[in-house]
Amino acid sequence: MDNIDTSQNKSLAEMSREALWFCIHTLIAVTILALVVVTMSLTRPDPYTLAPKIVGTVLAFLVPLACVFLVAQNRQNHIARHV
């Protein structure tokens, strides 16, 4: 099965490894996003003010982005940039 090549000269094992890393990086990003949401809900912000909504939105975007960026820099995995 490893000697079957695709049009980009990648074996099935290499493509499977890339798909697995893509799923792992996506799972890390979603987990961190869930932690941001839980943290924001534990602080019990006032639902009628604008500031907690803006802070939550910014944190929900930047925290997973920064954490997965650090993981990608540490792993030096070229698949991570697609997440």
PDB file of N, CA, C and O in Angstrom:
ATOM      1  N   MET A   1       0.818  -1.190   0.000  1.00  0.00           N
ATOM      2  CA  MET A   1       0.000   0.000   0.000  1.00  0.00           C
ATOM      3  C   MET A   1       0.868   1.262   0.000  1.00  0.00           C
ATOM      4  O   MET A   1       0.434   2.296  -0.508  1.00  0.00           O
ATOM      5  N   ASP A   2       2.067   1.204   0.550  1.00  0.00           N
ATOM      6  CA  ASP A   2       2.936   2.371   0.593  1.00  0.00           C
ATOM      7  C   ASP A   2       3.518   2.734  -0.770  1.00  0.00           C
ATOM      8  O   ASP A   2       3.940   3.871  -0.979  1.00  0.00           O
ATOM      9  N   ASN A   3       3.546   1.780  -1.696  1.00  0.00           N
ATOM     10  CA  ASN A   3       4.165   2.091  -2.977  1.00  0.00           C
ATOM     11  C   ASN A   3       3.160   2.625  -3.991  1.00  0.00           C
ATOM     12  O   ASN A   3       3.513   2.777  -5.161  1.00  0.00           O
ATOM     13  N   ILE A   4       1.928   2.916  -3.593  1.00  0.00           N
ATOM     14  CA  ILE A   4       0.970   3.584  -4.470  1.00  0.00           C
ATOM     15  C   ILE A   4       1.211   5.090  -4.336  1.00  0.00           C
ATOM     16  O   ILE A   4       1.120   5.642  -3.240  1.00  0.00           O
ATOM     17  N   ASP A   5       1.514   5.739  -5.441  1.00  0.00           N
ATOM     18  CA  ASP A   5       1.803   7.168  -5.416  1.00  0.00           C
ATOM     19  C   ASP A   5       0.623   7.962  -5.946  1.00  0.00           C
ATOM     20  O   ASP A   5      -0.138   7.487  -6.789  1.00  0.00           O
ATOM     21  N   THR A   6       0.486   9.173  -5.440  1.00  0.00           N
ATOM     22  CA  THR A   6      -0.553  10.075  -5.915  1.00  0.00           C
ATOM     23  C   THR A   6       0.035  10.964  -6.990  1.00  0.00           C
ATOM     24  O   THR A   6       1.194  10.807  -7.375  1.00  0.00           O
ATOM     25  N   SER A   7      -0.760  11.890  -7.466  1.00  0.00           N
ATOM     26  CA  SER A   7      -0.288  12.781  -8.522  1.00  0.00           C
ATOM     27  C   SER A   7       0.811  13.725  -8.030  1.00  0.00           C
ATOM     28  O   SER A   7       1.551  14.280  -8.843  1.00  0.00           O
ATOM     29  N   GLN A   8       0.927  13.913  -6.727  1.00  0.00           N
ATOM     30  CA  GLN A   8       1.966  14.791  -6.183  1.00  0.00           C
ATOM     31  C   GLN A   8       3.132  13.981  -5.638  1.00  0.00           C
ATOM     32  O   GLN A   8       3.935  14.495  -4.860  1.00  0.00           O
ATOM     33  N   ASN A   9       3.230  12.729  -6.039  1.00  0.00           N
ATOM     34  CA  ASN A   9       4.315  11.841  -5.620  1.00  0.00           C
ATOM     35  C   ASN A   9       4.385  11.658  -4.116  1.00  0.00           C
ATOM     36  O   ASN A   9       5.476  11.594  -3.547  1.00  0.00           O
ATOM     37  N   LYS A  10       3.247  11.574  -3.473  1.00  0.00           N
ATOM     38  CA  LYS A  10       3.186  11.301  -2.039  1.00  0.00           C
ATOM     39  C   LYS A  10       2.575   9.929  -1.840  1.00  0.00           C
ATOM     40  O   LYS A  10       1.584   9.582  -2.483  1.00  0.00           O
ATOM     41  N   SER A  11       3.155   9.168  -0.969  1.00  0.00           N
ATOM     42  CA  SER A  11       2.617   7.840  -0.695  1.00  0.00           C
ATOM     43  C   SER A  11       1.365   7.958   0.167  1.00  0.00           C
ATOM     44  O   SER A  11       1.092   9.011   0.743  1.00  0.00           O
ATOM     45  N   LEU A  12       0.620   6.880   0.246  1.00  0.00           N
ATOM     46  CA  LEU A  12      -0.580   6.886   1.077  1.00  0.00           C
ATOM     47  C   LEU A  12      -0.238   7.076   2.545  1.00  0.00           C
ATOM     48  O   LEU A  12      -0.990   7.719   3.277  1.00  0.00           O
ATOM     49  N   ALA A  13       0.881   6.529   2.982  1.00  0.00           N
ATOM     50  CA  ALA A  13       1.291   6.701   4.378  1.00  0.00           C
ATOM     51  C   ALA A  13       1.585   8.165   4.676  1.00  0.00           C
ATOM     52  O   ALA A  13       1.213   8.675   5.733  1.00  0.00           O
ATOM     53  N   GLU A  14       2.254   8.842   3.745  1.00  0.00           N
ATOM     54  CA  GLU A  14       2.572  10.261   3.953  1.00  0.00           C
ATOM     55  C   GLU A  14       1.306  11.116   3.943  1.00  0.00           C
ATOM     56  O   GLU A  14       1.174  12.044   4.741  1.00  0.00           O
ATOM     57  N   MET A  15       0.382  10.803   3.043  1.00  0.00           N
ATOM     58  CA  MET A  15      -0.870  11.554   3.009  1.00  0.00           C
ATOM     59  C   MET A  15      -1.703  11.293   4.256  1.00  0.00           C
ATOM     60  O   MET A  15      -2.361  12.201   4.764  1.00  0.00           O
ATOM     61  N   SER A  16      -1.678  10.075   4.746  1.00  0.00           N
ATOM     62  CA  SER A  16      -2.396   9.755   5.987  1.00  0.00           C
ATOM     63  C   SER A  16      -1.796  10.496   7.164  1.00  0.00           C
ATOM     64  O   SER A  16      -2.521  10.987   8.029  1.00  0.00           O
ATOM     65  N   ARG A  17      -0.484  10.577   7.201  1.00  0.00           N
ATOM     66  CA  ARG A  17       0.209  11.304   8.277  1.00  0.00           C
ATOM     67  C   ARG A  17      -0.161  12.788   8.228  1.00  0.00           C
ATOM     68  O   ARG A  17      -0.395  13.407   9.266  1.00  0.00           O
ATOM     69  N   GLU A  18      -0.213  13.352   7.028  1.00  0.00           N
ATOM     70  CA  GLU A  18      -0.590  14.760   6.886  1.00  0.00           C
ATOM     71  C   GLU A  18      -2.035  14.987   7.337  1.00  0.00           C
ATOM     72  O   GLU A  18      -2.332  15.978   8.004  1.00  0.00           O
ATOM     73  N   ALA A  19      -2.926  14.071   6.974  1.00  0.00           N
ATOM     74  CA  ALA A  19      -4.326  14.203   7.393  1.00  0.00           C
ATOM     75  C   ALA A  19      -4.455  14.092   8.908  1.00  0.00           C
ATOM     76  O   ALA A  19      -5.244  14.810   9.522  1.00  0.00           O
ATOM     77  N   LEU A  20      -3.682  13.198   9.507  1.00  0.00           N
ATOM     78  CA  LEU A  20      -3.705  13.049  10.962  1.00  0.00           C
ATOM     79  C   LEU A  20      -3.210  14.316  11.646  1.00  0.00           C
ATOM     80  O   LEU A  20      -3.816  14.770  12.616  1.00  0.00           O
ATOM     81  N   TRP A  21      -2.119  14.891  11.155  1.00  0.00           N
ATOM     82  CA  TRP A  21      -1.601  16.125  11.745  1.00  0.00           C
ATOM     83  C   TRP A  21      -2.580  17.276  11.559  1.00  0.00           C
ATOM     84  O   TRP A  21      -2.724  18.115  12.449  1.00  0.00           O
ATOM     85  N   PHE A  22      -3.255  17.324  10.415  1.00  0.00           N
ATOM     86  CA  PHE A  22      -4.271  18.357  10.194  1.00  0.00           C
ATOM     87  C   PHE A  22      -5.374  18.235  11.239  1.00  0.00           C
ATOM     88  O   PHE A  22      -5.801  19.237  11.813  1.00  0.00           O
ATOM     89  N   CYS A  23      -5.836  17.016  11.488  1.00  0.00           N
ATOM     90  CA  CYS A  23      -6.885  16.791  12.489  1.00  0.00           C
ATOM     91  C   CYS A  23      -6.398  17.132  13.896  1.00  0.00           C
ATOM     92  O   CYS A  23      -7.148  17.698  14.690  1.00  0.00           O
ATOM     93  N   ILE A  24      -5.162  16.795  14.205  1.00  0.00           N
ATOM     94  CA  ILE A  24      -4.610  17.100  15.528  1.00  0.00           C
ATOM     95  C   ILE A  24      -4.520  18.603  15.743  1.00  0.00           C
ATOM     96  O   ILE A  24      -4.905  19.102  16.800  1.00  0.00           O
ATOM     97  N   HIS A  25      -4.013  19.329  14.749  1.00  0.00           N
ATOM     98  CA  HIS A  25      -3.899  20.786  14.886  1.00  0.00           C
ATOM     99  C   HIS A  25      -5.275  21.438  14.983  1.00  0.00           C
ATOM    100  O   HIS A  25      -5.453  22.391  15.742  1.00  0.00           O
ATOM    101  N   THR A  26      -6.242  20.939  14.230  1.00  0.00           N
ATOM    102  CA  THR A  26      -7.598  21.471  14.319  1.00  0.00           C
ATOM    103  C   THR A  26      -8.197  21.187  15.685  1.00  0.00           C
ATOM    104  O   THR A  26      -8.865  22.049  16.257  1.00  0.00           O
ATOM    105  N   LEU A  27      -7.973  20.000  16.214  1.00  0.00           N
ATOM    106  CA  LEU A  27      -8.469  19.654  17.542  1.00  0.00           C
ATOM    107  C   LEU A  27      -7.844  20.545  18.618  1.00  0.00           C
ATOM    108  O   LEU A  27      -8.529  20.960  19.553  1.00  0.00           O
ATOM    109  N   ILE A  28      -6.569  20.836  18.493  1.00  0.00           N
ATOM    110  CA  ILE A  28      -5.906  21.740  19.446  1.00  0.00           C
ATOM    111  C   ILE A  28      -6.555  23.121  19.395  1.00  0.00           C
ATOM    112  O   ILE A  28      -6.840  23.711  20.436  1.00  0.00           O
ATOM    113  N   ALA A  29      -6.788  23.635  18.194  1.00  0.00           N
ATOM    114  CA  ALA A  29      -7.388  24.968  18.048  1.00  0.00           C
ATOM    115  C   ALA A  29      -8.801  25.006  18.624  1.00  0.00           C
ATOM    116  O   ALA A  29      -9.165  25.968  19.300  1.00  0.00           O
ATOM    117  N   VAL A  30      -9.594  23.981  18.367  1.00  0.00           N
ATOM    118  CA  VAL A  30     -10.968  23.939  18.876  1.00  0.00           C
ATOM    119  C   VAL A  30     -10.979  23.796  20.396  1.00  0.00           C
ATOM    120  O   VAL A  30     -11.815  24.401  21.068  1.00  0.00           O
ATOM    121  N   THR A  31     -10.069  23.010  20.938  1.00  0.00           N
ATOM    122  CA  THR A  31      -9.974  22.850  22.397  1.00  0.00           C
ATOM    123  C   THR A  31      -9.612  24.169  23.062  1.00  0.00           C
ATOM    124  O   THR A  31     -10.195  24.528  24.085  1.00  0.00           O
ATOM    125  N   ILE A  32      -8.673  24.878  22.501  1.00  0.00           N
ATOM    126  CA  ILE A  32      -8.279  26.174  23.065  1.00  0.00           C
ATOM    127  C   ILE A  32      -9.427  27.170  22.956  1.00  0.00           C
ATOM    128  O   ILE A  32      -9.642  27.971  23.866  1.00  0.00           O
ATOM    129  N   LEU A  33     -10.160  27.127  21.854  1.00  0.00           N
ATOM    130  CA  LEU A  33     -11.331  27.995  21.716  1.00  0.00           C
ATOM    131  C   LEU A  33     -12.370  27.670  22.784  1.00  0.00           C
ATOM    132  O   LEU A  33     -12.968  28.575  23.366  1.00  0.00           O
ATOM    133  N   ALA A  34     -12.583  26.394  23.040  1.00  0.00           N
ATOM    134  CA  ALA A  34     -13.525  25.998  24.085  1.00  0.00           C
ATOM    135  C   ALA A  34     -13.063  26.488  25.454  1.00  0.00           C
ATOM    136  O   ALA A  34     -13.884  26.907  26.270  1.00  0.00           O
ATOM    137  N   LEU A  35     -11.759  26.440  25.714  1.00  0.00           N
ATOM    138  CA  LEU A  35     -11.233  26.955  26.981  1.00  0.00           C
ATOM    139  C   LEU A  35     -11.451  28.456  27.108  1.00  0.00           C
ATOM    140  O   LEU A  35     -11.746  28.945  28.199  1.00  0.00           O
ATOM    141  N   VAL A  36     -11.311  29.191  26.015  1.00  0.00           N
ATOM    142  CA  VAL A  36     -11.575  30.636  26.046  1.00  0.00           C
ATOM    143  C   VAL A  36     -13.040  30.890  26.358  1.00  0.00           C
ATOM    144  O   VAL A  36     -13.356  31.766  27.163  1.00  0.00           O
ATOM    145  N   VAL A  37     -13.933  30.143  25.740  1.00  0.00           N
ATOM    146  CA  VAL A  37     -15.371  30.326  25.973  1.00  0.00           C
ATOM    147  C   VAL A  37     -15.724  29.994  27.419  1.00  0.00           C
ATOM    148  O   VAL A  37     -16.480  30.726  28.058  1.00  0.00           O
ATOM    149  N   VAL A  38     -15.182  28.894  27.936  1.00  0.00           N
ATOM    150  CA  VAL A  38     -15.449  28.517  29.328  1.00  0.00           C
ATOM    151  C   VAL A  38     -14.902  29.578  30.283  1.00  0.00           C
ATOM    152  O   VAL A  38     -15.567  29.946  31.251  1.00  0.00           O
ATOM    153  N   THR A  39     -13.703  30.065  30.014  1.00  0.00           N
ATOM    154  CA  THR A  39     -13.109  31.106  30.864  1.00  0.00           C
ATOM    155  C   THR A  39     -13.951  32.372  30.849  1.00  0.00           C
ATOM    156  O   THR A  39     -14.170  32.987  31.893  1.00  0.00           O
ATOM    157  N   MET A  40     -14.421  32.761  29.683  1.00  0.00           N
ATOM    158  CA  MET A  40     -15.269  33.956  29.607  1.00  0.00           C
ATOM    159  C   MET A  40     -16.590  33.736  30.344  1.00  0.00           C
ATOM    160  O   MET A  40     -17.091  34.659  30.986  1.00  0.00           O
ATOM    161  N   SER A  41     -17.154  32.551  30.268  1.00  0.00           N
ATOM    162  CA  SER A  41     -18.423  32.315  30.952  1.00  0.00           C
ATOM    163  C   SER A  41     -18.242  32.202  32.466  1.00  0.00           C
ATOM    164  O   SER A  41     -19.161  32.517  33.223  1.00  0.00           O
ATOM    165  N   LEU A  42     -17.077  31.761  32.910  1.00  0.00           N
ATOM    166  CA  LEU A  42     -16.827  31.682  34.354  1.00  0.00           C
ATOM    167  C   LEU A  42     -16.681  33.065  34.995  1.00  0.00           C
ATOM    168  O   LEU A  42     -16.919  33.224  36.192  1.00  0.00           O
ATOM    169  N   THR A  43     -16.293  34.054  34.203  1.00  0.00           N
ATOM    170  CA  THR A  43     -16.174  35.412  34.739  1.00  0.00           C
ATOM    171  C   THR A  43     -17.536  36.087  34.861  1.00  0.00           C
ATOM    172  O   THR A  43     -17.640  37.161  35.454  1.00  0.00           O
ATOM    173  N   ARG A  44     -18.576  35.475  34.309  1.00  0.00           N
ATOM    174  CA  ARG A  44     -19.952  35.968  34.353  1.00  0.00           C
ATOM    175  C   ARG A  44     -20.062  37.440  33.919  1.00  0.00           C
ATOM    176  O   ARG A  44     -20.432  38.303  34.714  1.00  0.00           O
ATOM    177  N   PRO A  45     -19.734  37.712  32.642  1.00  0.00           N
ATOM    178  CA  PRO A  45     -19.838  39.100  32.178  1.00  0.00           C
ATOM    179  C   PRO A  45     -21.299  39.525  32.029  1.00  0.00           C
ATOM    180  O   PRO A  45     -22.192  38.695  31.860  1.00  0.00           O
ATOM    181  N   ASP A  46     -21.510  40.803  32.096  1.00  0.00           N
ATOM    182  CA  ASP A  46     -22.854  41.354  31.920  1.00  0.00           C
ATOM    183  C   ASP A  46     -23.252  41.177  30.452  1.00  0.00           C
ATOM    184  O   ASP A  46     -22.549  41.662  29.566  1.00  0.00           O
ATOM    185  N   PRO A  47     -24.363  40.494  30.181  1.00  0.00           N
ATOM    186  CA  PRO A  47     -24.729  40.220  28.784  1.00  0.00           C
ATOM    187  C   PRO A  47     -25.219  41.449  28.019  1.00  0.00           C
ATOM    188  O   PRO A  47     -25.380  41.394  26.800  1.00  0.00           O
ATOM    189  N   TYR A  48     -25.457  42.550  28.720  1.00  0.00           N
ATOM    190  CA  TYR A  48     -25.993  43.730  28.055  1.00  0.00           C
ATOM    191  C   TYR A  48     -24.942  44.775  27.733  1.00  0.00           C
ATOM    192  O   TYR A  48     -25.248  45.767  27.071  1.00  0.00           O
ATOM    193  N   THR A  49     -23.712  44.580  28.184  1.00  0.00           N
ATOM    194  CA  THR A  49     -22.669  45.543  27.855  1.00  0.00           C
ATOM    195  C   THR A  49     -21.866  45.046  26.659  1.00  0.00           C
ATOM    196  O   THR A  49     -21.811  43.846  26.389  1.00  0.00           O
ATOM    197  N   LEU A  50     -21.254  45.968  25.960  1.00  0.00           N
ATOM    198  CA  LEU A  50     -20.544  45.655  24.729  1.00  0.00           C
ATOM    199  C   LEU A  50     -19.114  45.162  24.969  1.00  0.00           C
ATOM    200  O   LEU A  50     -18.616  44.329  24.211  1.00  0.00           O
ATOM    201  N   ALA A  51     -18.463  45.657  25.993  1.00  0.00           N
ATOM    202  CA  ALA A  51     -17.043  45.338  26.219  1.00  0.00           C
ATOM    203  C   ALA A  51     -16.767  43.833  26.376  1.00  0.00           C
ATOM    204  O   ALA A  51     -15.830  43.341  25.747  1.00  0.00           O
ATOM    205  N   PRO A  52     -17.524  43.086  27.173  1.00  0.00           N
ATOM    206  CA  PRO A  52     -17.231  41.648  27.271  1.00  0.00           C
ATOM    207  C   PRO A  52     -17.418  40.905  25.952  1.00  0.00           C
ATOM    208  O   PRO A  52     -16.718  39.929  25.684  1.00  0.00           O
ATOM    209  N   LYS A  53     -18.352  41.357  25.136  1.00  0.00           N
ATOM    210  CA  LYS A  53     -18.572  40.720  23.838  1.00  0.00           C
ATOM    211  C   LYS A  53     -17.378  40.948  22.912  1.00  0.00           C
ATOM    212  O   LYS A  53     -16.945  40.041  22.201  1.00  0.00           O
ATOM    213  N   ILE A  54     -16.864  42.155  22.933  1.00  0.00           N
ATOM    214  CA  ILE A  54     -15.700  42.469  22.093  1.00  0.00           C
ATOM    215  C   ILE A  54     -14.477  41.728  22.599  1.00  0.00           C
ATOM    216  O   ILE A  54     -13.732  41.152  21.806  1.00  0.00           O
ATOM    217  N   VAL A  55     -14.258  41.733  23.902  1.00  0.00           N
ATOM    218  CA  VAL A  55     -13.107  41.027  24.480  1.00  0.00           C
ATOM    219  C   VAL A  55     -13.197  39.534  24.187  1.00  0.00           C
ATOM    220  O   VAL A  55     -12.198  38.913  23.827  1.00  0.00           O
ATOM    221  N   GLY A  56     -14.378  38.958  24.338  1.00  0.00           N
ATOM    222  CA  GLY A  56     -14.568  37.537  24.058  1.00  0.00           C
ATOM    223  C   GLY A  56     -14.307  37.193  22.602  1.00  0.00           C
ATOM    224  O   GLY A  56     -13.693  36.169  22.299  1.00  0.00           O
ATOM    225  N   THR A  57     -14.772  38.043  21.707  1.00  0.00           N
ATOM    226  CA  THR A  57     -14.551  37.813  20.278  1.00  0.00           C
ATOM    227  C   THR A  57     -13.077  37.904  19.926  1.00  0.00           C
ATOM    228  O   THR A  57     -12.557  37.072  19.183  1.00  0.00           O
ATOM    229  N   VAL A  58     -12.402  38.918  20.462  1.00  0.00           N
ATOM    230  CA  VAL A  58     -10.968  39.079  20.191  1.00  0.00           C
ATOM    231  C   VAL A  58     -10.174  37.907  20.770  1.00  0.00           C
ATOM    232  O   VAL A  58      -9.282  37.371  20.113  1.00  0.00           O
ATOM    233  N   LEU A  59     -10.503  37.512  22.005  1.00  0.00           N
ATOM    234  CA  LEU A  59      -9.813  36.378  22.615  1.00  0.00           C
ATOM    235  C   LEU A  59     -10.088  35.077  21.866  1.00  0.00           C
ATOM    236  O   LEU A  59      -9.190  34.252  21.698  1.00  0.00           O
ATOM    237  N   ALA A  60     -11.322  34.897  21.419  1.00  0.00           N
ATOM    238  CA  ALA A  60     -11.679  33.682  20.685  1.00  0.00           C
ATOM    239  C   ALA A  60     -10.928  33.583  19.366  1.00  0.00           C
ATOM    240  O   ALA A  60     -10.715  32.483  18.856  1.00  0.00           O
ATOM    241  N   PHE A  61     -10.529  34.706  18.815  1.00  0.00           N
ATOM    242  CA  PHE A  61      -9.759  34.695  17.576  1.00  0.00           C
ATOM    243  C   PHE A  61      -8.263  34.587  17.836  1.00  0.00           C
ATOM    244  O   PHE A  61      -7.580  33.772  17.215  1.00  0.00           O
ATOM    245  N   LEU A  62      -7.750  35.409  18.756  1.00  0.00           N
ATOM    246  CA  LEU A  62      -6.305  35.516  18.927  1.00  0.00           C
ATOM    247  C   LEU A  62      -5.679  34.397  19.757  1.00  0.00           C
ATOM    248  O   LEU A  62      -4.569  33.963  19.451  1.00  0.00           O
ATOM    249  N   VAL A  63      -6.355  33.923  20.786  1.00  0.00           N
ATOM    250  CA  VAL A  63      -5.748  32.901  21.657  1.00  0.00           C
ATOM    251  C   VAL A  63      -5.527  31.588  20.903  1.00  0.00           C
ATOM    252  O   VAL A  63      -4.413  31.065  20.948  1.00  0.00           O
ATOM    253  N   PRO A  64      -6.532  31.023  20.208  1.00  0.00           N
ATOM    254  CA  PRO A  64      -6.242  29.805  19.442  1.00  0.00           C
ATOM    255  C   PRO A  64      -5.205  30.029  18.352  1.00  0.00           C
ATOM    256  O   PRO A  64      -4.364  29.167  18.098  1.00  0.00           O
ATOM    257  N   LEU A  65      -5.269  31.199  17.705  1.00  0.00           N
ATOM    258  CA  LEU A  65      -4.296  31.509  16.665  1.00  0.00           C
ATOM    259  C   LEU A  65      -2.876  31.525  17.221  1.00  0.00           C
ATOM    260  O   LEU A  65      -1.966  30.949  16.626  1.00  0.00           O
ATOM    261  N   ALA A  66      -2.691  32.179  18.353  1.00  0.00           N
ATOM    262  CA  ALA A  66      -1.359  32.270  18.954  1.00  0.00           C
ATOM    263  C   ALA A  66      -0.871  30.916  19.463  1.00  0.00           C
ATOM    264  O   ALA A  66       0.294  30.563  19.277  1.00  0.00           O
ATOM    265  N   CYS A  67      -1.758  30.161  20.103  1.00  0.00           N
ATOM    266  CA  CYS A  67      -1.345  28.857  20.652  1.00  0.00           C
ATOM    267  C   CYS A  67      -0.993  27.867  19.557  1.00  0.00           C
ATOM    268  O   CYS A  67       0.017  27.170  19.651  1.00  0.00           O
ATOM    269  N   VAL A  68      -1.815  27.797  18.522  1.00  0.00           N
ATOM    270  CA  VAL A  68      -1.517  26.866  17.431  1.00  0.00           C
ATOM    271  C   VAL A  68      -0.296  27.339  16.651  1.00  0.00           C
ATOM    272  O   VAL A  68       0.452  26.515  16.126  1.00  0.00           O
ATOM    273  N   PHE A  69      -0.081  28.644  16.564  1.00  0.00           N
ATOM    274  CA  PHE A  69       1.139  29.158  15.938  1.00  0.00           C
ATOM    275  C   PHE A  69       2.369  28.687  16.704  1.00  0.00           C
ATOM    276  O   PHE A  69       3.359  28.275  16.099  1.00  0.00           O
ATOM    277  N   LEU A  70       2.311  28.746  18.029  1.00  0.00           N
ATOM    278  CA  LEU A  70       3.438  28.284  18.835  1.00  0.00           C
ATOM    279  C   LEU A  70       3.665  26.780  18.683  1.00  0.00           C
ATOM    280  O   LEU A  70       4.805  26.320  18.625  1.00  0.00           O
ATOM    281  N   VAL A  71       2.582  26.027  18.619  1.00  0.00           N
ATOM    282  CA  VAL A  71       2.716  24.580  18.409  1.00  0.00           C
ATOM    283  C   VAL A  71       3.322  24.309  17.034  1.00  0.00           C
ATOM    284  O   VAL A  71       4.195  23.452  16.893  1.00  0.00           O
ATOM    285  N   ALA A  72       2.860  25.035  16.028  1.00  0.00           N
ATOM    286  CA  ALA A  72       3.378  24.835  14.673  1.00  0.00           C
ATOM    287  C   ALA A  72       4.850  25.219  14.579  1.00  0.00           C
ATOM    288  O   ALA A  72       5.616  24.558  13.878  1.00  0.00           O
ATOM    289  N   GLN A  73       5.254  26.278  15.274  1.00  0.00           N
ATOM    290  CA  GLN A  73       6.658  26.670  15.268  1.00  0.00           C
ATOM    291  C   GLN A  73       7.518  25.641  15.987  1.00  0.00           C
ATOM    292  O   GLN A  73       8.650  25.373  15.587  1.00  0.00           O
ATOM    293  N   ASN A  74       6.971  25.073  17.046  1.00  0.00           N
ATOM    294  CA  ASN A  74       7.706  24.080  17.811  1.00  0.00           C
ATOM    295  C   ASN A  74       7.848  22.769  17.031  1.00  0.00           C
ATOM    296  O   ASN A  74       8.912  22.150  17.047  1.00  0.00           O
ATOM    297  N   ARG A  75       6.784  22.351  16.354  1.00  0.00           N
ATOM    298  CA  ARG A  75       6.790  21.084  15.619  1.00  0.00           C
ATOM    299  C   ARG A  75       7.435  21.211  14.247  1.00  0.00           C
ATOM    300  O   ARG A  75       7.908  20.215  13.701  1.00  0.00           O
ATOM    301  N   GLN A  76       7.466  22.406  13.680  1.00  0.00           N
ATOM    302  CA  GLN A  76       7.969  22.632  12.320  1.00  0.00           C
ATOM    303  C   GLN A  76       7.265  21.707  11.319  1.00  0.00           C
ATOM    304  O   GLN A  76       7.908  21.048  10.501  1.00  0.00           O
ATOM    305  N   ASN A  77       5.944  21.675  11.404  1.00  0.00           N
ATOM    306  CA  ASN A  77       5.135  20.828  10.562  1.00  0.00           C
ATOM    307  C   ASN A  77       4.461  21.701   9.502  1.00  0.00           C
ATOM    308  O   ASN A  77       3.728  22.629   9.843  1.00  0.00           O
ATOM    309  N   HIS A  78       4.703  21.414   8.223  1.00  0.00           N
ATOM    310  CA  HIS A  78       4.151  22.270   7.180  1.00  0.00           C
ATOM    311  C   HIS A  78       2.645  22.124   7.011  1.00  0.00           C
ATOM    312  O   HIS A  78       2.027  22.964   6.358  1.00  0.00           O
ATOM    313  N   ILE A  79       2.044  21.103   7.568  1.00  0.00           N
ATOM    314  CA  ILE A  79       0.604  20.916   7.507  1.00  0.00           C
ATOM    315  C   ILE A  79      -0.105  21.888   8.439  1.00  0.00           C
ATOM    316  O   ILE A  79      -1.241  22.281   8.170  1.00  0.00           O
ATOM    317  N   ALA A  80       0.540  22.280   9.521  1.00  0.00           N
ATOM    318  CA  ALA A  80      -0.093  23.135  10.515  1.00  0.00           C
ATOM    319  C   ALA A  80      -0.509  24.479   9.962  1.00  0.00           C
ATOM    320  O   ALA A  80      -1.454  25.081  10.472  1.00  0.00           O
ATOM    321  N   ARG A  81       0.154  24.964   8.953  1.00  0.00           N
ATOM    322  CA  ARG A  81      -0.207  26.289   8.413  1.00  0.00           C
ATOM    323  C   ARG A  81      -1.543  26.264   7.689  1.00  0.00           C
ATOM    324  O   ARG A  81      -2.107  27.325   7.420  1.00  0.00           O
ATOM    325  N   HIS A  82      -2.067  25.086   7.366  1.00  0.00           N
ATOM    326  CA  HIS A  82      -3.363  24.994   6.686  1.00  0.00           C
ATOM    327  C   HIS A  82      -4.527  25.087   7.657  1.00  0.00           C
ATOM    328  O   HIS A  82      -5.667  25.287   7.236  1.00  0.00           O
ATOM    329  N   VAL A  83      -4.260  24.945   8.950  1.00  0.00           N
ATOM    330  CA  VAL A  83      -5.320  25.044   9.948  1.00  0.00           C
ATOM    331  C   VAL A  83      -5.537  26.501  10.240  1.00  0.00           C
ATOM    332  O   VAL A  83      -6.389  26.846  11.058  1.00  0.00           O
TER     333      VAL A  83
END
